[in-house]
Amino acid sequence: MTRKLRLIAGLAAASMLAFPHSLHAAQYKIKWLLGHPNLDYFEEAAKAFKQTVESESRGAISIEIVTAEHEALGDAAEAKAPARIAAMVSKGEAQMGHSFTNVMAGVDPRLMAFEAPYLFRGNRHLEGVFEGPVGAGMLDELKTHGIVGLSFTYSGGASGVATLDREIRAPGDLKGLKVGIYGDAVETAWLQSLGATPVAIQHNRHLILPLTSEGKLDAVLITWRNFERAGLQKRFKHFNLAGVSSLVSVTYINQKFFEGLPKEYQALLSRASRESGRIERAQTIELNEISKREMLGKGVRPVYLSEEARASFAEALRPAYERSIDGVIGKKLLERLRDAKDSPVAPLLPRPADFASR
């Protein structure tokens, strides 16, 4: 072999090692449907998942990420058809999905637990659930619906009640307010129990200001990040009951497809999903803090509760649990969630540079 031919052969061999994905078509193709109306919480986590899985499987698995804005998802986007993505994954029309847990309530009502008021002590408590046996059990139970739960993310995080001009400092302060909510049974139950009128708007935050102008809303259950994205500082002046509930999402995969994969690839998908979930939860916490600071600078006032005041809300909400929420979610599960230990650490916060362009 001439020197030139040996050089060409060496370069070819090197390229085979450096770019294994380009040599063979993927053996397993995954279409991953993300139904959220925005991805700033999840974009980096989704890309990290895709990169990890494709790289560590050496191209045997390929992942196509389909977002709510993509024409391929169309009317299945959660703002238009909340339960459609889970149904598509369950039927095998797509291999993976990512949905808000309140959207998944039609599949498994227990997932509405994250909407239960003052059930969780904060991010470390939630992290203890997501990374612990209680969360693992909730994900595992999804198998009864033909899907395998892989991980939890925030995709929203801590929620509070934004109001036009009323401060919420006691349970009676909610009486008479028309409150925009995502629309699930748990939110409806606790707000009605305190004398408010829930108004279902799902995840259509662009409707909040028009409905407010029409006199159909004077409060809304929302996160700081979504408060900013919806431009609510134009009308809403108070942010109350911070952390009363949490906006959580779940990543899941078709059970038949998943169980048909080699064990090593099942383990890879599970691990990569958990890792990307931690990225997303950390980013959500940071993004909400950034939005909070921006809104405070524009005159929005947070209303803080003393421990005594928070205890008064917990007591006032007890009938809502006893009459409705316990039955919807299951009293035993609620007790296990409430008693779950805090994680030793919060989600790993990303580098400040990660937010430079946001």
VOBA-1610 file (N, C-alpha, C; in pm, whole numbers, padded with zeros to 5 digits, always signed):
BEGIN
Met+00086-00120+00000Met+00000+00000+00000Met+00090+00125+00000Thr+00058+00218-00088Thr+00138+00340-00094Thr+00114+00425+00029Arg+00207+00521+00049Arg+00194+00612+00164Arg+00063+00690+00157Lys+00025+00733+00034Lys-00099+00809+00017Lys-00221+00726+00052Leu-00221+00598+00009Leu-00335+00512+00040Leu-00343+00484+00189Arg-00226+00465+00254Arg-00226+00441+00398Arg-00282+00562+00473Leu-00248+00683+00423Leu-00298+00805+00485Leu-00449+00814+00472Ile-00500+00782+00352Ile-00646+00785+00330Ile-00716+00685+00418Ala-00659+00563+00428Ala-00719+00459+00511Ala-00721+00501+00658Gly-00609+00567+00702Gly-00602+00612+00840Gly-00705+00719+00869Leu-00723+00812+00777Leu-00823+00916+00795Leu-00964+00859+00798Ala-00988+00760+00714Ala-01120+00696+00711Ala-01148+00627+00843Ala-01047+00555+00896Ala-01067+00487+01024Ala-01093+00586+01136Ala-01021+00697+01133Ala-01040+00799+01236Ala-01180+00858+01228Ser-01227+00880+01105Ser-01361+00938+01090Ser-01468+00843+01138Met-01444+00712+01124Met-01540+00614+01172Met-01552+00619+01324Leu-01440+00644+01393Leu-01443+00653+01538Leu-01505+00784+01584Ala-01475+00891+01511Ala-01521+01023+01553Ala-01668+01047+01524Phe-01720+00985+01418Phe-01858+01012+01376Phe-01934+00881+01356Pro-01954+00802+01464Pro-02022+00673+01449Pro-02167+00689+01407His-02230+00803+01439His-02372+00820+01409His-02397+00823+01258Ser-02298+00868+01184Ser-02322+00888+01041Ser-02306+00761+00959Leu-02257+00655+01023Leu-02226+00534+00948Leu-02344+00439+00935His-02431+00440+01034His-02541+00344+01035His-02671+00416+01071Ala-02777+00374+01009Ala-02907+00428+01044Ala-02943+00383+01185Ala-03011+00470+01260Ala-03050+00435+01396Ala-03139+00312+01397Gln-03115+00224+01491Gln-03195+00103+01504Gln-03328+00132+01572Tyr-03327+00230+01663Tyr-03449+00266+01737Tyr-03472+00417+01722Lys-03587+00453+01668Lys-03620+00593+01646Lys-03729+00637+01744Ile-03702+00747+01810Ile-03795+00799+01910Ile-03844+00937+01867Lys-03975+00950+01854Lys-04036+01082+01833Lys-04085+01128+01970Trp-04033+01242+02014Trp-04062+01293+02148Trp-04146+01419+02137Leu-04270+01412+02182Leu-04365+01522+02171Leu-04363+01607+02297Leu-04327+01734+02282Leu-04327+01829+02392Leu-04443+01925+02371Gly-04544+01915+02454Gly-04666+01989+02428Gly-04674+02126+02492His-04568+02172+02558His-04574+02298+02630His-04580+02417+02535Pro-04647+02524+02577Pro-04654+02644+02492Pro-04522+02721+02486Asn-04430+02696+02577Asn-04297+02756+02569Asn-04196+02658+02627Leu-04071+02669+02580Leu-03970+02571+02619Leu-03853+02633+02693Asp-03865+02756+02740Asp-03746+02813+02804Asp-03710+02737+02930Tyr-03806+02669+02992Tyr-03776+02585+03107Tyr-03705+02456+03065Phe-03734+02409+02945Phe-03702+02271+02913Phe-03609+02252+02794Glu-03583+02356+02720Glu-03509+02342+02595Glu-03371+02279+02616Glu-03295+02333+02710Glu-03160+02280+02731Glu-03165+02138+02785Ala-03260+02109+02873Ala-03272+01974+02927Ala-03306+01873+02818Ala-03394+01911+02726Ala-03432+01821+02617Ala-03313+01795+02525Lys-03236+01899+02496Lys-03119+01882+02411Lys-03014+01795+02479Ala-02999+01812+02611Ala-02903+01731+02686Ala-02943+01584+02683Phe-03072+01558+02696Phe-03122+01421+02691Phe-03092+01358+02554Lys-03126+01431+02450Lys-03103+01382+02313Lys-02955+01353+02290Gln-02868+01446+02329Gln-02725+01429+02306Gln-02671+01309+02384Thr-02713+01295+02510Thr-02664+01185+02592Thr-02706+01050+02534Val-02834+01038+02499Val-02885+00910+02451Val-02823+00873+02316Glu-02818+00967+02224Glu-02763+00936+02092Glu-02614+00906+02099Ser-02544+00979+02185Ser-02400+00958+02197Ser-02368+00825+02265Glu-02432+00799+02378Glu-02398+00679+02455Glu-02453+00551+02393Ser-02552+00564+02306Ser-02599+00446+02232Ser-02520+00429+02102Arg-02425+00521+02077Arg-02344+00522+01955Arg-02430+00522+01829Gly-02536+00600+01835Gly-02622+00618+01720Gly-02728+00512+01702Ala-02736+00415+01792Ala-02839+00311+01779Ala-02978+00367+01807Ile-02983+00475+01887Ile-03109+00542+01917Ile-03103+00684+01862Ser-03204+00724+01788Ser-03215+00863+01742Ser-03340+00924+01803Ile-03333+01051+01836Ile-03446+01120+01899Ile-03483+01243+01818Glu-03607+01249+01778Glu-03664+01366+01710Glu-03751+01440+01810Ile-03713+01565+01840Ile-03789+01646+01935Ile-03891+01728+01858Val-04018+01712+01893Val-04127+01783+01827Val-04192+01875+01930Thr-04187+02006+01908Thr-04239+02102+02003Thr-04380+02147+01967Ala-04440+02222+02057Ala-04577+02268+02036Ala-04590+02358+01915Glu-04480+02426+01879Glu-04485+02516+01764Glu-04468+02443+01632His-04429+02317+01637His-04402+02240+01515His-04534+02194+01453Glu-04543+02206+01322Glu-04667+02169+01252Glu-04701+02022+01270Ala-04599+01938+01298Ala-04625+01795+01315Ala-04708+01768+01439Leu-04699+01859+01538Leu-04777+01840+01660Leu-04917+01898+01643Gly-04925+02010+01576Gly-05054+02069+01542Gly-05147+02085+01660Asp-05267+02035+01647Asp-05369+02051+01749Asp-05348+01963+01871Ala-05240+01885+01872Ala-05210+01804+01990Ala-05139+01886+02098Ala-05096+02009+02065Ala-05031+02094+02164Ala-05123+02111+02284Glu-05065+02115+02403Glu-05145+02106+02524Glu-05239+02224+02544Ala-05205+02340+02490Ala-05294+02453+02503Ala-05423+02432+02423Lys-05418+02341+02325Lys-05534+02316+02240Lys-05605+02186+02276Ala-05528+02081+02302Ala-05586+01950+02332Ala-05503+01885+02443Pro-05534+01919+02569Pro-05448+01882+02681Pro-05412+01735+02693Ala-05503+01644+02666Ala-05475+01502+02690Ala-05426+01429+02565Arg-05411+01499+02454Arg-05385+01433+02326Arg-05247+01366+02321Ile-05145+01429+02374Ile-05010+01373+02364Ile-05001+01241+02440Ala-05053+01237+02561Ala-05051+01113+02638Ala-05124+01002+02565Ala-05235+01036+02501Ala-05310+00935+02426Ala-05229+00885+02307Met-05159+00975+02239Met-05078+00935+02124Met-04965+00841+02167Val-04901+00873+02279Val-04791+00788+02327Val-04845+00654+02375Ser-04957+00656+02444Ser-05016+00531+02492Ser-05050+00437+02377Lys-05096+00494+02266Lys-05133+00413+02148Lys-05014+00377+02060Gly-04898+00434+02089Gly-04781+00407+02008Gly-04769+00493+01886Glu-04851+00599+01876Glu-04841+00691+01763Glu-04716+00778+01773Ala-04663+00791+01893Ala-04534+00853+01919Ala-04472+00773+02032Gln-04339+00775+02038Gln-04272+00692+02138Gln-04264+00760+02275Met-04244+00892+02278Met-04227+00963+02405Met-04312+01089+02409Gly-04343+01132+02532Gly-04416+01256+02553Gly-04366+01329+02676His-04402+01456+02683His-04369+01537+02801His-04489+01628+02824Ser-04553+01615+02940Ser-04677+01688+02967Ser-04681+01740+03109Phe-04757+01848+03130Phe-04785+01893+03266Phe-04862+01783+03340Thr-04835+01771+03470Thr-04905+01666+03546Thr-05055+01694+03556Asn-05096+01822+03556Asn-05241+01845+03560Asn-05306+01805+03428Val-05231+01813+03318Val-05281+01763+03190Val-05294+01612+03194Met-05201+01547+03264Met-05201+01401+03276Met-05307+01349+03372Ala-05382+01439+03433Ala-05484+01396+03529Ala-05588+01305+03464Gly-05612+01324+03335Gly-05705+01237+03265Gly-05655+01095+03252Val-05523+01079+03262Val-05461+00948+03259Val-05453+00890+03400Asp-05404+00972+03493Asp-05386+00929+03631Asp-05413+01047+03724Pro-05530+01050+03790Pro-05567+01164+03875Pro-05469+01190+03989Arg-05393+01089+04030Arg-05299+01107+04140Arg-05194+01214+04109Leu-05169+01237+03980Leu-05070+01336+03943Leu-05114+01479+03973Met-05242+01497+04008Met-05288+01629+04050Met-05239+01664+04190Ala-05168+01572+04254Ala-05118+01598+04389Ala-05033+01724+04394Phe-04963+01753+04285Phe-04875+01870+04286Phe-04952+02001+04283Glu-05082+01993+04256Glu-05169+02110+04262Glu-05233+02126+04399Ala-05212+02030+04487Ala-05273+02036+04620Ala-05212+02150+04701Pro-05294+02231+04768Pro-05243+02351+04835Pro-05163+02320+04961Tyr-05049+02382+04972Tyr-04962+02372+05089Tyr-04933+02228+05130Leu-04919+02142+05031Leu-04882+02004+05059Leu-04730+01991+05073Phe-04657+02073+04999Phe-04511+02062+04996Phe-04446+02181+05065Arg-04335+02155+05131Arg-04266+02256+05211Arg-04177+02347+05126Gly-04145+02306+05004Gly-04058+02386+04920Gly-03982+02299+04821Asn-03881+02357+04757Asn-03809+02285+04651Asn-03737+02161+04700Arg-03676+02167+04817Arg-03605+02051+04867Arg-03700+01937+04903His-03818+01971+04951His-03920+01868+04978His-03962+01802+04846Leu-03992+01884+04746Leu-04029+01831+04616Leu-03916+01747+04556Glu-03793+01793+04574Glu-03680+01718+04521Glu-03671+01581+04589Gly-03702+01577+04718Gly-03705+01449+04789Gly-03811+01355+04735Val-03922+01412+04687Val-04027+01331+04624Val-03981+01282+04487Phe-03934+01374+04404Phe-03895+01340+04267Phe-03785+01235+04262Glu-03690+01244+04355Glu-03574+01155+04354Glu-03589+01036+04449Gly-03702+01030+04518Gly-03719+00927+04620Gly-03822+00821+04583Pro-03853+00732+04677Pro-03944+00620+04649Pro-04087+00660+04619Val-04134+00771+04676Val-04273+00811+04648Val-04288+00852+04503Gly-04197+00933+04454Gly-04202+00973+04314Gly-04183+00855+04221Ala-04091+00765+04256Ala-04068+00646+04174Ala-04193+00561+04164Gly-04266+00552+04275Gly-04391+00475+04273Gly-04496+00539+04185Met-04505+00672+04187Met-04602+00742+04103Met-04570+00721+03955Leu-04442+00726+03921Leu-04402+00702+03782Leu-04431+00558+03741Asp-04404+00465+03830Asp-04423+00323+03799Asp-04570+00290+03775Glu-04659+00357+03848Glu-04802+00330+03834Glu-04856+00367+03696Leu-04784+00450+03622Leu-04830+00488+03488Leu-04831+00369+03392Lys-04764+00259+03430Lys-04763+00140+03346Lys-04904+00083+03326Thr-04991+00109+03420Thr-05128+00060+03405Thr-05200+00128+03290His-05141+00234+03238His-05200+00307+03125His-05118+00291+02997Gly-05028+00195+02997Gly-04952+00166+02876Gly-04834+00257+02852Ile-04794+00332+02955Ile-04678+00419+02942Ile-04587+00400+03063Val-04460+00432+03046Val-04362+00421+03153Val-04317+00563+03189Gly-04334+00601+03314Gly-04287+00732+03359Gly-04137+00731+03378Leu-04069+00830+03322Leu-03923+00835+03329Leu-03872+00934+03433Ser-03933+01051+03440Ser-03884+01151+03535Ser-03984+01265+03550Phe-03966+01340+03658Phe-04043+01461+03682Phe-03957+01584+03653Thr-04020+01689+03604Thr-03957+01819+03591Thr-04053+01923+03648Tyr-04008+02046+03659Tyr-04100+02153+03698Tyr-04175+02205+03577Ser-04104+02262+03481Ser-04168+02328+03366Ser-04269+02433+03413Gly-04240+02493+03524Gly-04329+02594+03581Gly-04282+02629+03721Gly-04282+02531+03810Gly-04234+02552+03945Gly-04340+02608+04038Ala-04295+02681+04139Ala-04384+02729+04245Ala-04487+02828+04192Ser-04613+02805+04228Ser-04722+02892+04186Ser-04770+02978+04303Gly-04828+03091+04269Gly-04893+03178+04366Gly-05018+03237+04303Val-05086+03322+04376Val-05208+03384+04326Val-05181+03534+04303Ala-05181+03573+04176Ala-05164+03714+04141Ala-05300+03782+04145Thr-05305+03902+04203Thr-05431+03976+04213Thr-05413+04118+04159Leu-05526+04175+04120Leu-05524+04311+04065Leu-05489+04413+04171Asp-05567+04414+04279Asp-05547+04519+04379Asp-05577+04473+04522Arg-05590+04343+04542Arg-05621+04292+04675Arg-05507+04207+04728Glu-05464+04235+04850Glu-05364+04152+04914Glu-05432+04033+04982Ile-05372+03914+04967Ile-05426+03793+05028Ile-05341+03760+05151Arg-05396+03789+05268Arg-05323+03765+05392Arg-05395+03668+05484Ala-05522+03642+05456Ala-05602+03550+05536Ala-05694+03473+05443Pro-05739+03354+05483Pro-05825+03274+05394Pro-05946+03349+05341Gly-06004+03434+05421Gly-06122+03508+05378Gly-06095+03609+05269Asp-05970+03644+05246Asp-05937+03744+05144Asp-05958+03694+05002Leu-05972+03562+04985Leu-05997+03506+04852Leu-06146+03508+04816Lys-06230+03531+04914Lys-06374+03525+04891Lys-06418+03625+04785Gly-06491+03575+04687Gly-06547+03658+04582Gly-06457+03681+04462Leu-06332+03639+04470Leu-06241+03660+04358Leu-06265+03558+04246Lys-06259+03603+04123Lys-06264+03515+04007Lys-06120+03483+03969Val-06081+03358+03992Val-05941+03318+03982Val-05917+03227+03862Gly-05830+03268+03773Gly-05794+03184+03659Gly-05709+03066+03704Ile-05745+02947+03661Ile-05672+02826+03699Ile-05652+02738+03576Tyr-05569+02635+03592Tyr-05547+02542+03481Tyr-05672+02460+03453Gly-05752+02436+03557Gly-05881+02373+03534Gly-05899+02236+03594Asp-05807+02189+03679Asp-05824+02055+03734Asp-05908+02057+03861Ala-05949+01938+03903Ala-06043+01924+04014Ala-05984+01969+04146Val-05855+01953+04165Val-05792+01988+04292Val-05788+02140+04310Glu-05746+02211+04209Glu-05746+02358+04217Glu-05887+02410+04240Thr-05981+02354+04166Thr-06120+02396+04180Thr-06169+02376+04323Ala-06136+02262+04381Ala-06185+02228+04515Ala-06132+02325+04621Trp-06001+02353+04619Trp-05949+02435+04729Trp-05987+02582+04715Leu-05994+02631+04591Leu-06033+02771+04575Leu-06181+02793+04608Gln-06264+02700+04567Gln-06407+02711+04601Gln-06429+02703+04751Ser-06349+02622+04818Ser-06365+02607+04963Ser-06334+02737+05037Leu-06256+02825+04975Leu-06223+02954+05036Leu-06308+03068+04980Gly-06411+03033+04902Gly-06507+03132+04855Gly-06473+03198+04723Ala-06369+03149+04655Ala-06334+03204+04524Ala-06412+03134+04414Thr-06415+03195+04296Thr-06478+03134+04179Thr-06371+03097+04079Pro-06339+02968+04063Pro-06235+02928+03967Pro-06284+02946+03823Val-06194+02993+03738Val-06222+03011+03596Val-06115+02935+03518Ala-06154+02829+03449Ala-06057+02745+03379Ala-06005+02815+03254Ile-05873+02833+03248Ile-05811+02891+03127Ile-05703+02797+03072Gln-05690+02677+03133Gln-05586+02581+03095Gln-05448+02650+03098His-05369+02630+02994His-05236+02690+02991His-05230+02805+02890Asn-05344+02865+02864Asn-05353+02976+02768Asn-05332+03109+02839Arg-05207+03137+02877Arg-05182+03258+02954Arg-05209+03386+02874His-05211+03373+02739His-05240+03492+02658His-05384+03540+02677Leu-05469+03457+02739Leu-05608+03496+02761Leu-05627+03577+02888Ile-05526+03579+02974Ile-05545+03638+03107Ile-05580+03787+03100Leu-05501+03865+03028Leu-05528+04009+03023Leu-05660+04042+02953Pro-05692+03979+02838Pro-05822+04005+02777Pro-05940+03970+02869Leu-05931+03857+02938Leu-06040+03818+03030Leu-06049+03915+03147Thr-05934+03966+03189Thr-05933+04064+03297Thr-06002+04193+03251Ser-05972+04235+03129Ser-06034+04357+03076Ser-06184+04343+03062Glu-06230+04219+03039Glu-06373+04192+03026Glu-06441+04173+03161Gly-06365+04181+03269Gly-06422+04164+03403Gly-06445+04020+03442Lys-06385+03925+03367Lys-06406+03783+03396Lys-06299+03724+03486Leu-06193+03800+03511Leu-06086+03757+03600Leu-06041+03874+03684Asp-06015+03848+03812Asp-05947+03948+03893Asp-05834+03887+03975Ala-05800+03761+03942Ala-05686+03694+04003Ala-05651+03575+03914Val-05529+03522+03933Val-05488+03406+03853Val-05383+03328+03930Leu-05392+03196+03924Leu-05291+03107+03982Leu-05180+03092+03879Ile-05057+03134+03914Ile-04953+03144+03813Ile-04814+03144+03878Thr-04712+03114+03800Thr-04573+03123+03847Thr-04519+03262+03815Trp-04408+03296+03879Trp-04345+03425+03849Trp-04303+03433+03702Arg-04249+03324+03650Arg-04201+03326+03512Arg-04316+03349+03415Asn-04427+03278+03435Asn-04541+03297+03346Asn-04609+03431+03367Phe-04601+03484+03489Phe-04651+03619+03516Phe-04578+03719+03426Glu-04445+03706+03421Glu-04366+03797+03336Glu-04396+03775+03189Arg-04399+03648+03146Arg-04419+03618+03004Arg-04555+03666+02954Ala-04653+03668+03043Ala-04787+03714+03005Ala-04802+03865+03018Gly-04699+03934+03068Gly-04707+04079+03083Gly-04808+04124+03186Leu-04828+04045+03290Leu-04935+04075+03385Leu-04908+04197+03472Gln-04782+04244+03475Gln-04752+04364+03554Gln-04829+04486+03504Lys-04885+04477+03386Lys-04966+04587+03332Lys-05094+04608+03413Arg-05143+04499+03475Arg-05270+04508+03549Arg-05261+04453+03692Phe-05183+04348+03710Phe-05180+04278+03839Phe-05068+04335+03925Lys-05103+04376+04046Lys-05008+04447+04131Lys-04959+04367+04252His-05019+04251+04279His-04980+04173+04396His-04957+04026+04358Phe-04856+03966+04419Phe-04830+03823+04403Phe-04839+03761+04543Asn-04942+03678+04562Asn-04975+03625+04694Asn-04958+03473+04700Leu-04950+03421+04822Leu-04949+03275+04847Leu-04842+03203+04766Ala-04724+03263+04757Ala-04615+03201+04682Ala-04587+03060+04734Gly-04583+02964+04643Gly-04557+02826+04681Gly-04679+02750+04727Val-04798+02805+04705Val-04919+02734+04749Val-04934+02600+04677Ser-04887+02593+04553Ser-04888+02468+04476Ser-04772+02474+04377Ser-04755+02368+04299Ser-04644+02363+04204Ser-04690+02316+04068Leu-04634+02380+03966Leu-04661+02340+03827Leu-04550+02243+03787Val-04586+02116+03771Val-04491+02008+03750Val-04522+01937+03620Ser-04420+01879+03558Ser-04437+01802+03435Ser-04377+01663+03451Val-04410+01577+03358Val-04359+01440+03361Val-04318+01398+03220Thr-04206+01327+03210Thr-04160+01269+03084Thr-04193+01121+03086Tyr-04247+01070+02976Tyr-04293+00931+02974Tyr-04271+00872+02835Ile-04278+00738+02828Ile-04249+00665+02705Ile-04347+00550+02690Asn-04378+00515+02566Asn-04468+00403+02540Asn-04411+00275+02600Gln-04493+00205+02677Gln-04444+00088+02751Gln-04397-00024+02659Lys-04474-00054+02557Lys-04438-00163+02466Lys-04305-00134+02397Phe-04289-00009+02352Phe-04163+00029+02287Phe-04047+00018+02386Phe-04067+00071+02505Phe-03961+00073+02606Phe-03918-00068+02644Glu-04015-00155+02668Glu-03982-00291+02711Glu-03927-00376+02598Gly-03940-00327+02475Gly-03882-00397+02361Gly-03737-00359+02336Leu-03687-00259+02410Leu-03547-00218+02396Leu-03456-00311+02476Pro-03331-00325+02435Pro-03234-00396+02519Pro-03226-00330+02657Lys-03198-00408+02760Lys-03194-00357+02897Lys-03098-00239+02912Glu-02986-00244+02841Glu-02889-00136+02854Glu-02946-00003+02802Tyr-03032-00011+02699Tyr-03091+00112+02646Tyr-03206+00159+02735Gln-03278+00067+02797Gln-03379+00107+02894Gln-03313+00185+03008Ala-03201+00132+03057Ala-03130+00198+03167Ala-03077+00334+03122Leu-03029+00343+02999Leu-02976+00468+02946Leu-03085+00574+02939Leu-03201+00539+02884Leu-03311+00635+02873Leu-03358+00681+03010Ser-03368+00589+03105Ser-03413+00624+03240Ser-03313+00719+03307Arg-03186+00686+03299Arg-03084+00770+03363Arg-03075+00907+03297Ala-03073+00910+03164Ala-03061+01037+03093Ala-03181+01127+03120Ser-03300+01067+03134Ser-03419+01146+03162Ser-03412+01206+03303Arg-03367+01128+03398Arg-03353+01180+03535Arg-03251+01294+03539Glu-03141+01276+03467Glu-03037+01380+03466Glu-03089+01508+03401Ser-03160+01496+03289Ser-03213+01615+03223Ser-03321+01680+03309Gly-03395+01598+03386Gly-03495+01653+03477Gly-03433+01742+03583Arg-03315+01701+03633Arg-03247+01784+03733Arg-03202+01917+03672Ile-03156+01911+03548Ile-03116+02035+03479Ile-03236+02128+03469Glu-03348+02073+03427Glu-03467+02155+03407Glu-03517+02214+03538Arg-03520+02135+03644Arg-03570+02186+03771Arg-03482+02300+03823Ala-03351+02284+03809Ala-03261+02391+03852Ala-03282+02518+03770Gln-03300+02502+03641Gln-03321+02619+03556Gln-03454+02687+03586Thr-03556+02608+03615Thr-03686+02667+03646Thr-03679+02752+03772Ile-03612+02700+03875Ile-03596+02777+03998Ile-03528+02911+03968Glu-03421+02905+03891Glu-03345+03026+03859Glu-03427+03122+03772Leu-03497+03069+03672Leu-03577+03155+03585Leu-03688+03225+03661Asn-03750+03155+03755Asn-03854+03218+03836Asn-03796+03329+03923Glu-03675+03309+03975Glu-03611+03413+04055Glu-03578+03535+03969Ile-03530+03510+03848Ile-03500+03620+03756Ile-03627+03699+03724Ser-03736+03628+03694Ser-03862+03694+03662Ser-03916+03770+03783Lys-03902+03713+03900Lys-03948+03780+04021Lys-03876+03914+04038Arg-03744+03913+04022Arg-03669+04037+04036Arg-03711+04141+03932Glu-03735+04095+03810Glu-03780+04186+03704Glu-03914+04249+03739Met-04006+04167+03790Met-04141+04217+03821Met-04141+04308+03943Leu-04057+04277+04041Leu-04046+04367+04157Leu-03996+04503+04112Gly-03905+04503+04016Gly-03853+04629+03964Gly-03957+04709+03888Lys-04066+04643+03849Lys-04172+04712+03776Lys-04295+04738+03863Gly-04275+04723+03994Gly-04380+04765+04086Gly-04472+04657+04139Val-04452+04532+04101Val-04535+04424+04154Val-04492+04396+04297Arg-04588+04380+04387Arg-04558+04363+04529Arg-04586+04220+04574Pro-04485+04150+04625Pro-04510+04018+04682Pro-04571+04032+04822Val-04663+03945+04853Val-04727+03946+04985Val-04679+03823+05060Tyr-04606+03845+05169Tyr-04548+03735+05245Tyr-04637+03700+05364Leu-04643+03571+05395Leu-04723+03524+05507Leu-04633+03483+05623Ser-04676+03515+05743Ser-04608+03465+05861Ser-04640+03316+05877Glu-04566+03248+05962Glu-04594+03107+05988Glu-04736+03091+06044Glu-04777+03184+06125Glu-04911+03178+06182Glu-05017+03194+06075Ala-04994+03287+05981Ala-05091+03308+05874Ala-05097+03186+05782Arg-04982+03128+05751Arg-04981+03008+05667Arg-05055+02894+05736Ala-05038+02882+05866Ala-05109+02778+05941Ala-05260+02799+05935Ser-05301+02924+05930Ser-05446+02952+05922Ser-05501+02907+05787Phe-05421+02919+05681Phe-05464+02868+05550Phe-05473+02716+05552Ala-05372+02652+05609Ala-05373+02505+05616Ala-05496+02456+05690Glu-05533+02524+05798Glu-05651+02485+05874Glu-05778+02510+05792Ala-05785+02624+05725Ala-05903+02657+05645Ala-05921+02562+05527Leu-05811+02504+05479Leu-05817+02415+05364Leu-05845+02270+05401Arg-05845+02240+05529Arg-05868+02101+05572Arg-06000+02045+05519Pro-06111+02120+05523Pro-06236+02066+05469Pro-06227+02032+05320Ala-06150+02111+05243Ala-06135+02082+05100Ala-06066+01948+05080Tyr-05966+01920+05163Tyr-05901+01789+05157Tyr-05998+01679+05193Glu-06069+01696+05302Glu-06158+01590+05351Glu-06274+01564+05257Arg-06330+01670+05198Arg-06448+01654+05113Arg-06413+01611+04971Ser-06294+01649+04923Ser-06268+01629+04781Ser-06127+01579+04749Ile-06025+01652+04792Ile-05889+01625+04746Ile-05841+01487+04789Asp-05870+01447+04913Asp-05832+01314+04960Asp-05888+01206+04869Gly-06012+01223+04826Gly-06077+01123+04742Gly-06022+01119+04601Val-05984+01235+04548Val-05931+01243+04412Val-05792+01181+04402Ile-05707+01215+04496Ile-05567+01174+04490Ile-05540+01047+04570Gly-05610+01032+04678Gly-05588+00918+04768Gly-05522+00967+04896Lys-05587+00944+05008Lys-05537+00995+05135Lys-05400+00937+05170Lys-05380+00809+05142Lys-05252+00746+05176Lys-05137+00806+05096Leu-05162+00831+04966Leu-05057+00893+04885Leu-05027+01033+04936Leu-05129+01109+04969Leu-05107+01244+05020Leu-05025+01241+05148Glu-05051+01144+05233Glu-04974+01132+05357Glu-04829+01098+05328Arg-04806+01008+05232Arg-04669+00972+05196Arg-04595+01091+05134Leu-04664+01169+05052Leu-04604+01288+04993Leu-04572+01391+05102Arg-04666+01412+05191Arg-04647+01510+05297Arg-04530+01472+05389Asp-04514+01341+05411Asp-04411+01293+05504Asp-04277+01266+05437Ala-04269+01282+05305Ala-04143+01256+05236Ala-04034+01348+05289Lys-03913+01292+05302Lys-03802+01369+05354Lys-03748+01466+05249Asp-03700+01579+05297Asp-03636+01675+05207Asp-03510+01614+05147Ser-03481+01652+05024Ser-03354+01614+04964Ser-03241+01688+05037Pro-03126+01625+05052Pro-03013+01695+05117Pro-02972+01822+05043Val-02996+01824+04913Val-02961+01942+04833Val-03074+01974+04737Ala-03081+02100+04697Ala-03174+02142+04591Ala-03115+02097+04458Pro-03192+02106+04349Pro-03135+02072+04218Pro-03010+02152+04191Leu-02915+02092+04122Leu-02789+02159+04089Leu-02818+02281+04003Leu-02783+02398+04055Leu-02807+02520+03979Leu-02710+02530+03863Pro-02757+02570+03746Pro-02669+02583+03630Pro-02577+02703+03643Arg-02481+02710+03557Arg-02387+02822+03556Arg-02460+02951+03515Pro-02421+03066+03572Pro-02484+03194+03534Pro-02481+03217+03384Ala-02377+03168+03316Ala-02365+03189+03171Ala-02479+03123+03095Asp-02539+03021+03157Asp-02649+02951+03091Asp-02768+03044+03068Phe-02776+03153+03144Phe-02891+03242+03135Phe-02858+03373+03066Ala-02736+03381+03013Ala-02691+03508+02955Ala-02779+03552+02840Ser-02837+03458+02767Ser-02914+03493+02648Ser-03064+03493+02674Arg-03106+03478+02800Arg-03249+03462+02826Arg-03315+03594+02865
//
